[in-house]
Amino acid sequence: MPIEEHRFPCDACGSDLRFDPTAGTLTCDHCGNTDTIVPGGDAVVELDFRRAVQAKLPEAEMEETRVAGCPNCGAQVEFNADVHSAECPFCATPVVTDTGAHRHIKPKGLLPFAFDERTARTAMTDWLGSLWFAPNGLQEYARKGRKLSGIYVPYWTFDADTKSAYTGQRGTHYYENRTVMRDGKRQTVRVRKTRWRNVRGRVARWFDDVLVLASKSLPRKFTESLEPWDLAEMRPYNPEFLAGFRAEGYTVELVDGYDDARAKMHQIILRDIRFDIGGDEQRISNVKTDVSDVTFKHILLPVWLAAYKYRGKTFRFVVNGRTGRVQGERPYSFWKIFFAVVLGLLLAAGVGYVLAMNQDAFPQGF
């Protein structure tokens, strides 16, 4: 299968067009020419999970792209043919491309970037400024440092029909009066007890677009904190939205992604069962879930990413390319913490001194 590469030359000057999130068009940075984006399709189509696991997807659903693998964090980021070396956008490690090919399932949908790099940088520096004890030097470095990278991060979504049979117990609270001795006196207190009875039942739920990160390059706590995503606004995959941006190849395989999705589904099913049992408390003894009609999509979600090496440490920050929500590694300034502690001790000493002086001025019993 040939490696797929997409270029969008400007009709006016021949330079490459890039997707402009603020205008929603393709724009030439050289001459300012713009071009509209041709819609990629009418709907985002689901794929059959079982056929994919059995490697029976149509060849049209597969593609090969040229990628470079980071030796530090393992990210596989697509590069254009004219790029020979760069820093990994996920951890700032120097990467030399080897024109390797990554064969994978094609993306079926994406959420385009909604704002430009300048807006993302402002959101990130504002977030850093709101952090107590963050080093001023890092804030200034982030404000004036190199540009943030616009990365389309891979995700899986899963749909499934589930029917679950369960057994358990329903607990109902009741109260009894009990006489106890307190301070040498008899007192009557109410004691709560729980009456349990065995129950069984069935619950059903249709899951739509259970979202699973298909990348190992970023801590999951970062990406989960960027949620929610407005998946209702997803567009059919169109490479024009990637013009001027990078896309990461998925490193979490489909089967592993499905296992993560099933774990998320199971937690929701347990919540449904507790609601179905009712009562004041619930115990779940056994759950058997039948899953059918499983479909999936490979999608791309937009993230502005910054990885800065500051005083020998790498700090990573991610910005949701739709909402501007920021997450990242929390930096701390030793000197800010030191002076805050000293100031706190001085304030405590001052308060103690004032109280002591007041006691001396007004002796006990005065």
Buried (B, 14 or more C-beta within 10 A) or exposed (E): EEBEEEEBEBEEEEBBBBBBBEEBBBBBEEEEBBBEBEEBEEEBEBBBBEEBBEEEBEEEBEBEBBBBBBEBBBBBBBBEEEBEEBBBBBBBBEBEBEEEEBEBBBBBBBBBBBBBBEBBBBBBBEBBEEBEBBBEEBBEBBEEBEEBBBBBBBBBBBBBBBBBBBBBBBBEEEEEEEEEEEEEEEEEEEEEEEEBEEBEEEBEBEBEBBBBBBBBBBBEEBBEBBEEBEBEEBBBBBBBBBBBBBBBBBBBEBEEBBEBBBEBBBEEBBEBBBEBBEBEEBBBEEBEBEBEEBBBBBBBBBBBBBBBBBEEEBBBBBBBBBBBBBBBBEBEBEEBEEEEEEEEEEEEEEEEEEEEEEEEEEEEEE
